[in-house]
Amino acid sequence: MHIRELFPDVITEDLDYEYKQVLNSDNPLKWAKTIVGYANGKGGVMFVGVSNEGEAFGIGLDEIDRTKNLIAKTNDRHIFPHARVQYMMRNVDVNAEHFVLAVNVIPADSILRYREGDFNETVYIKGDGNTPPASPEEIIALHKRKFGVDNETTETRYDEKQWAEYINLCREYRGDSSAPSMKDLQNEEIVTKDGFAKSGFIMFEDGYDGDDSLICCRLWKGKKKTGTVLDHDRFEGSLAKVFQESISFIERNTRTGWRKTSTGGREEVRAYPKEAVREALVNAIAHRDYPIAGTQIDVDIYCDRIEIVSPGSWLLPKKYAEYPLGSIPSIRRNTIIAACLDEANLMERGGTGFQTMIDSYQDCDEHLQPVVSIYPGFLNLRLYDKLFKDGELEIEDDLFSDSKELIVEILRKEGPKLVKDLQGRTKYKSRSQFLSEVLKPLMDEDIIYRDGNPKSPTALIKIKQ
């Protein structure tokens, strides 16, 4: 009988499964390092009573008891902190005399070592078919993955002048438009009682030059990456800065229109709800696995969807689809970065970000609901265009039938805007055409005016009262 007949999910020995015929009490390191390696990683199952070829011959009940006692004894004497294991038995014969013992190793919250004597400890990590000792670099990376990269105390004292971008972010998203006080930051352990910034808060400091805050944004023509790139940008710097710049990129490259209501007024129609886009990007920044070198957050805008891809494995024990809609538990990989976003009112402590995204799509069919796809080493959060119709790359003409009226409505409702921001809310791709066909006629009619130098990109368009 092959092991697959007992455990259908098992294909072969790999990072998740390992076969042992029996456990040798004379040389416990040979198999105990597998337990240590699994506990230091994402967990795994060691099958006892299975040959290297996957043949499940099983062991008797007496051997089962001996094996469990041996694991407990070795765990107590040699593995520190102790590994957490669970057992499962399945019989291999009709008389239920022989069984395969599945030893399920639970991922540990700390780094486990195998101790041989008083001063000889070794950290093991699970490889594909082997369990080698971890190198110093691998131990450092493992430590960062277990405890986060953001919770170390630095030698940089907090000075709000050096965190202006973060302060502005807080003022924009906090309900009272306030900045966090020193006490607020200390209560959240973002800053120590002595006033020193934690390493995660350094990533929000003005002029941050680490390569781990990079966000790459692209606008594609069509539904695939094989198409033409219509717009692209790379945002580096503080996490506050790259968040704001990424939001602006998405805003200018997604559609917003106005639809007439039954009462004769207009209502705003957005391809992507603001709340959903914000929560998706915040989630990517907060839960990214920063120690993975050479990676970045990718934001890809297609004609029918946005995909935000973040480096890092799924932290929860169950798959995304196994959790009831809107009830995904909150587990934080980067506690200080998450706390900084909390203080900016961008991240809820209760883990309600996914619920916010779902609520913003509650008026949409099931095929348009937000989707989380989990792959080895990264997560893909997908938001669908609420206005997209298959076969069409533009919204219905009646949505943009009067761009001048649309601009007036935006300025009345939202206040002064930059030219590029107004253009991004219309169907116009050409700036010169937008100026000549929309803004200039409104200025000639004395409805709007430009406040500032006409050639300056920071000049604001305002409506005359």
C-alpha positions in Angstrom: 0.0 0.0 0.0 1.3 3.4 -0.9 1.2 6.3 1.5 -1.1 8.2 -0.9 -3.8 5.6 -0.3 -3.8 6.6 3.4 -3.1 10.3 3.0 -4.2 11.5 -0.5 -2.6 14.9 -0.1 0.9 13.3 0.1 2.7 13.0 -3.2 6.3 12.5 -2.3 8.9 13.5 0.3 9.4 17.2 0.1 9.4 20.3 2.2 6.1 19.2 3.8 6.5 15.5 4.3 9.2 13.0 5.3 9.2 9.2 5.5 10.8 7.2 8.3 10.7 3.4 8.6 11.3 3.5 12.4 12.9 6.0 14.8 16.3 5.0 16.0 16.8 5.6 19.8 20.6 5.3 19.5 20.8 8.2 17.1 17.9 10.6 17.8 19.5 13.5 16.0 19.0 11.7 12.7 15.2 12.1 12.9 14.8 14.8 15.6 16.4 17.4 13.4 13.4 16.9 11.1 11.1 17.9 13.9 13.3 21.0 14.7 13.4 22.0 11.0 9.6 21.7 10.6 9.0 23.7 13.8 11.4 26.4 12.6 9.5 26.6 9.3 5.9 26.3 8.4 5.4 22.9 10.0 5.2 19.5 8.4 4.4 15.8 8.8 6.9 13.0 9.5 5.4 9.6 8.7 6.7 6.5 10.7 6.2 3.1 9.2 6.8 4.2 5.6 9.8 3.3 3.3 11.8 5.8 1.4 9.8 4.8 -1.7 6.5 5.7 0.0 5.4 2.1 0.7 3.3 2.2 3.9 4.0 -1.1 5.6 3.1 0.2 9.1 4.3 -0.7 12.6 2.5 -2.4 15.5 0.8 -0.8 18.5 3.8 -1.6 20.8 6.1 0.2 18.4 3.7 3.1 18.1 3.8 3.5 21.9 7.6 3.2 21.9 7.9 5.8 19.2 5.7 8.3 21.0 7.6 7.9 24.2 10.9 8.3 22.3 9.7 11.5 20.7 8.5 12.9 24.1 11.8 11.9 25.8 13.9 13.5 23.0 11.8 16.6 22.9 12.2 17.0 26.6 16.0 16.4 26.7 17.3 17.8 23.4 14.9 20.2 21.8 14.6 23.8 23.2 12.1 25.3 23.3 10.1 22.1 23.1 8.4 21.3 19.8 4.6 20.9 19.6 3.5 17.7 17.9 0.2 16.0 17.2 -0.3 12.4 16.3 -2.6 10.5 13.8 -2.7 6.8 13.1 -4.1 4.9 10.1 -4.1 1.2 9.7 -2.6 -0.5 6.7 -4.2 -3.9 7.0 -7.7 -5.3 7.3 -7.0 -6.7 10.8 -5.8 -3.3 12.0 -2.6 -4.7 13.4 -0.2 -2.3 11.7 -0.4 1.4 11.4 1.3 4.4 9.9 2.0 7.0 12.6 1.8 10.6 11.3 3.7 13.1 13.5 2.4 16.5 12.7 4.8 19.2 13.8 3.3 22.6 14.6 5.2 25.8 13.5 6.9 27.3 16.5 6.6 30.9 17.7 10.4 31.0 18.5 13.5 29.5 17.1 14.1 25.8 18.1 17.6 24.3 18.7 18.8 20.8 19.1 21.0 20.6 22.2 23.7 18.0 22.5 25.5 18.6 25.9 25.5 21.8 27.8 27.1 24.1 25.2 26.4 22.6 21.8 23.1 23.8 20.2 22.3 23.7 16.5 19.4 25.4 14.6 18.1 23.2 11.8 15.9 24.3 8.9 13.9 22.0 6.6 15.2 21.7 3.0 13.7 19.6 0.1 14.8 16.1 1.1 17.2 17.1 3.8 17.5 19.1 7.1 20.8 21.0 7.2 22.1 23.2 10.0 21.2 26.8 9.5 24.0 29.2 8.5 24.4 32.5 10.5 22.7 34.4 7.7 19.8 31.9 7.7 19.4 32.2 11.5 19.2 36.0 11.2 16.6 35.7 8.4 14.7 33.1 10.5 14.8 35.4 13.5 13.3 38.2 11.4 10.6 36.0 10.1 9.7 34.8 13.5 9.9 38.1 15.3 9.6 40.7 12.5 12.1 43.2 11.1 10.5 46.2 12.7 10.6 45.7 16.5 14.3 46.5 17.3 15.2 49.7 19.1 17.4 52.0 17.1 19.7 54.8 18.1 17.6 57.4 16.3 15.6 59.7 18.5 12.1 60.7 17.4 11.8 64.2 16.1 8.5 65.0 14.3 10.4 67.3 11.9 12.1 64.1 10.5 8.7 62.3 10.1 6.8 65.1 8.3 5.6 62.7 5.6 4.2 60.4 8.3 2.6 63.3 10.2 0.9 64.5 7.0 -0.4 61.0 6.4 -1.9 60.9 9.9 -3.4 64.3 9.5 -5.1 63.2 6.2 -6.6 60.0 7.5 -7.3 60.7 11.2 -10.8 61.8 11.8 -9.7 64.9 13.7 -6.8 65.7 11.4 -4.4 65.5 14.3 -0.8 64.3 14.5 0.1 61.5 17.0 1.7 62.8 20.2 4.9 61.4 21.7 2.7 59.7 24.3 0.6 58.1 21.5 3.7 56.6 19.9 5.1 55.4 23.1 1.9 53.8 24.2 2.0 51.8 20.9 5.7 51.0 21.5 6.5 52.7 18.2 8.9 54.9 20.2 10.6 53.7 23.4 10.1 55.5 26.7 13.5 57.1 26.2 12.3 58.5 22.9 14.2 56.2 20.4 12.4 55.0 17.3 11.8 51.3 16.7 13.2 50.0 13.4 9.7 49.7 11.8 9.1 53.4 12.5 12.4 54.3 10.7 10.8 53.0 7.5 8.3 56.0 7.8 11.1 58.5 8.3 11.5 61.2 5.7 14.3 60.3 3.2 14.3 56.6 4.1 16.6 55.0 1.6 16.1 51.3 2.2 15.3 49.2 -0.9 12.6 47.3 1.0 9.9 50.0 0.7 9.8 49.8 -3.1 6.4 49.7 -4.8 6.2 49.2 -8.6 3.0 50.3 -10.3 2.0 49.6 -13.9 -1.0 50.2 -16.1 -1.5 47.6 -18.8 -3.5 47.7 -22.0 -5.8 44.7 -21.8 -6.1 41.8 -19.3 -2.5 40.4 -19.4 1.0 41.5 -18.7 1.9 40.7 -22.3 0.1 43.8 -23.5 1.4 47.4 -23.7 2.4 49.3 -20.6 0.5 52.5 -20.8 1.9 54.0 -17.6 4.4 52.9 -14.9 6.3 54.2 -12.0 8.6 53.0 -9.2 8.1 54.6 -5.7 10.8 54.6 -3.1 11.3 56.3 0.2 9.3 56.3 3.4 6.4 54.0 3.6 4.1 57.0 4.1 5.4 58.5 0.8 5.2 55.3 -1.3 1.7 54.7 0.0 0.5 58.2 -1.0 2.2 58.0 -4.4 0.8 54.5 -5.1 -2.7 55.7 -4.2 -2.3 58.7 -6.6 -1.1 56.4 -9.4 -4.2 54.2 -9.0 -6.5 57.2 -8.8 -5.2 58.7 -12.0 -5.3 55.4 -13.9 -8.7 54.2 -12.9 -12.0 55.6 -13.9 -14.6 57.7 -12.0 -17.7 59.0 -13.5 -21.2 60.4 -12.7 -24.5 58.8 -13.3 -27.8 60.5 -13.4 -30.2 59.5 -10.6 -33.9 59.1 -10.7 -34.4 62.5 -9.0 -32.4 64.3 -11.7 -29.2 64.6 -9.7 -25.9 62.8 -10.1 -24.1 60.2 -8.1 -20.5 59.3 -8.2 -19.6 56.0 -9.9 -16.1 54.6 -9.2 -14.5 51.6 -11.0 -12.8 50.7 -7.7 -14.2 51.8 -4.3 -11.7 54.1 -2.5 -12.0 52.1 0.7 -11.2 48.8 -1.1 -8.1 50.2 -2.8 -6.8 51.8 0.4 -7.3 48.6 2.5 -5.7 46.4 -0.2 -2.6 48.6 -0.3 -2.4 49.0 3.5 -2.7 45.2 3.9 0.2 44.7 1.4 2.5 47.2 3.3 1.6 45.9 6.7 1.9 42.2 6.1 4.7 42.1 3.5 7.6 39.8 4.4 10.4 42.4 4.4 13.4 40.1 4.9 12.9 38.6 1.4 15.6 40.4 -0.5 15.2 41.7 -4.0 11.4 41.9 -3.9 8.8 44.6 -3.9 5.1 45.2 -3.8 3.6 45.1 -7.3 0.5 47.0 -8.3 -0.8 46.0 -11.7 -3.8 47.7 -13.2 -5.6 45.8 -16.1 -8.6 46.8 -18.0 -10.9 44.7 -15.7 -9.0 44.4 -12.4 -6.2 45.6 -10.1 -3.8 43.0 -8.7 -1.6 43.9 -5.6 1.1 41.3 -5.1 3.0 41.3 -1.8 6.0 39.1 -0.8 5.2 36.8 2.1 3.5 33.6 2.9 -0.1 33.2 4.3 0.1 33.3 8.1 -3.2 31.7 9.0 -3.6 28.0 9.5 -6.5 27.6 7.1 -6.7 28.5 3.5 -8.3 31.9 2.6 -11.5 30.2 1.2 -12.0 28.2 4.4 -12.8 31.3 6.5 -16.4 32.6 6.5 -16.8 35.7 4.3 -15.5 38.8 6.2 -14.2 36.9 9.3 -10.5 36.5 8.6 -8.6 36.7 11.9 -5.9 39.4 12.3 -2.3 38.1 12.5 0.4 40.7 12.2 3.8 39.9 10.7 5.2 43.4 11.3 3.8 44.7 14.6 5.4 48.2 14.6 4.6 48.9 10.9 1.0 47.8 11.6 0.9 50.0 14.8 2.1 53.0 12.7 -0.7 52.5 10.3 -3.1 52.1 13.2 -2.0 55.5 14.5 -2.7 57.0 11.0 -6.2 55.5 11.2 -5.4 53.3 8.2 -5.5 49.9 9.8 -8.1 48.5 12.1 -6.9 46.5 15.1 -9.8 44.0 14.8 -8.6 42.9 11.4 -11.6 44.4 9.6 -9.7 45.4 6.5 -11.0 42.5 4.4 -14.5 43.2 5.7 -14.2 46.8 4.5 -13.3 45.6 1.0 -16.2 43.1 1.0 -18.6 45.8 2.2 -17.5 48.2 -0.6 -18.4 45.5 -3.1 -21.7 44.4 -1.5 -23.7 45.7 -4.5 -21.8 43.5 -6.9 -22.3 40.0 -8.2 -20.2 37.2 -6.8 -17.7 37.1 -9.7 -16.7 40.7 -8.9 -16.0 40.1 -5.2 -12.4 40.7 -3.9 -10.2 37.6 -4.1 -7.0 36.6 -2.2 -4.8 34.1 -4.1 -2.1 32.4 -2.1 1.1 31.2 -3.7 4.5 30.0 -2.3 6.2 33.1 -1.0 3.6 35.8 -2.0 0.0 36.8 -1.8 -2.1 38.3 -4.6 -5.1 40.5 -3.7 -7.4 41.1 -6.6 -10.0 43.9 -6.9 -12.3 43.9 -9.9 -13.5 46.9 -11.9 -17.1 47.4 -11.1 -17.7 49.3 -14.3 -16.0 46.9 -16.7 -18.0 45.2 -19.4 -16.3 42.3 -21.2 -15.3 43.4 -24.7 -15.3 47.1 -23.8 -12.3 49.1 -22.6 -14.3 52.2 -21.9 -17.4 53.0 -19.8 -20.7 53.8 -21.5 -20.6 57.1 -23.2 -23.5 58.5 -21.1 -21.3 58.3 -18.1 -19.0 60.9 -19.6 -21.5 62.7 -21.8 -20.7 66.1 -20.3 -17.1 66.3 -19.0 -17.5 70.0 -18.2 -20.5 69.3 -16.0 -18.5 66.5 -14.4 -15.5 68.9 -13.6 -17.9 71.5 -12.1 -19.5 68.8 -9.9 -16.1 67.5 -8.7 -14.9 71.0 -7.8 -18.1 71.9 -5.9 -18.1 68.7 -4.0 -14.4 68.1 -3.3 -12.8 71.6 -3.6 -9.8 72.8 -5.6 -7.9 70.2 -7.7 -4.7 69.9 -9.8 -5.2 69.7 -13.5 -3.8 66.2 -13.7 -6.2 65.0 -10.9 -9.2 66.4 -12.8 -8.0 64.9 -16.1 -7.7 61.5 -14.4 -11.4 61.6 -13.5 -12.4 61.9 -17.2 -12.0 59.9 -20.3 -9.3 62.2 -21.7 -5.9 60.7 -22.2 -4.4 63.9 -23.8 -3.7 66.8 -21.5 -3.8 69.3 -24.3 -7.2 68.0 -25.5 -8.5 68.1 -21.9 -7.4 71.7 -21.5 -8.8 72.9 -24.8 -12.1 71.0 -24.7 -13.0 71.2 -21.0 -11.0 73.6 -18.8 -10.6 76.5 -21.2 -14.3 76.7 -22.1 -15.2 76.7 -18.4 -12.7 79.5 -17.8 -14.0 81.4 -20.7 -17.5 81.1 -19.2 -16.1 82.4 -16.0 -17.2 79.3 -14.0 -13.7 78.2 -12.9 -10.3 79.8 -12.6 -6.7 78.8 -12.2 -5.0 79.8 -8.9 -1.3 80.1 -9.6 1.1 80.2 -12.5 -0.5 78.7 -15.6 2.7 76.8 -16.3 3.1 75.5 -12.8 2.0 71.8 -12.2 1.0 72.8 -8.6 -1.5 75.5 -9.7 -5.0 74.7 -8.5 -8.3 74.8 -10.5 -11.0 76.4 -8.4 -14.6 77.1 -8.9 -15.9 80.7 -8.7 -18.4 81.2 -5.9 
